[in-house]
Amino acid sequence: MNGQAMTKERIVNMLDELPPEHLYDVQQFLDFLRFKSQKGSEPSAVALGGLLEGYHFSDEEIAQARREMWSRVGRETE
């Protein structure tokens, strides 16, 4: 039996020993590893395609939006 097959067998045995409530965590980790290993998984920019065309925001409106946004930071976890 080669090293890769032994590793897979060991992983399966470890999965069998895990409590069922931890299997979801393993699945999430495997999904992450699969995503990470995909070719071209570099983050890409999203084209807004003129989404805000025709809107004009004053410096004060932008500053107010920033204050509102930053005032919420950290509150979601409380």
N, C-alpha and C positions, 0 to 999 in steps of 0.2 A: 504494500500500500504506500503510495507516494505521500509527500508532506502535505499537499493541498487536500487530498482525500482525508487524511488524518485530522487536519484542522476542521474540515466540515463536519466530520463525525463527532469531534469534541464539542463543537458548537451546538449540534443537535442534542447531544447528551446534556449539555448545560441548560438548553432551553427546556428540556424535559424536567429538569430539577427546579426550575424557577416557579415561584407561586404565580398562578394565573393573572393576578392583578399587575404583574410586571411585564407581561407579554406586550401590552400596548406600548410601553416605553421602548422595548426592543424594536418593535416595528417602526416607531418614529425615528429611532437612531439609524436603522437600516435605510429608511427612506431618505434621510439626510445624507448618508454615505453614497447612495445611488445618485442623488442630485449633484453632490460634490464631484463625483467622478465623471459626470457627463461631459462630453466634448463641447467646448464653446459655452460653458456655463457661466461665462463672465457676465456680470450684470450689464444690461443694455439700457440706453436712455429711452425714455418714453417720449414720443413725438406728440406734442399737444395739438398740433395742426390748427393753430389759430383759435383755440378754445376761448381765449379771452379777447379776441379781436373785437374792437369797438368799445371796450371798457377802458376807462381811464381812472386811475386811482391816485389821489393826492398823497403827498409824503405823510401827511397826518393820518390818513386812512390806513396806510401801510403800517405806520408806527403803532396805531391802535390795534390792528390785527395781530401784530407781533406781541404786544403787551398781553392781549387776551390769550394767545397761544401759550406764552411762557408762564402765565399765571396758573395754567392747568397742569403744567409739568409736575409730576410727582404725586398729584392728587388721585390719579387713577389707581395707584397701588395701595392707597390708604383704606 
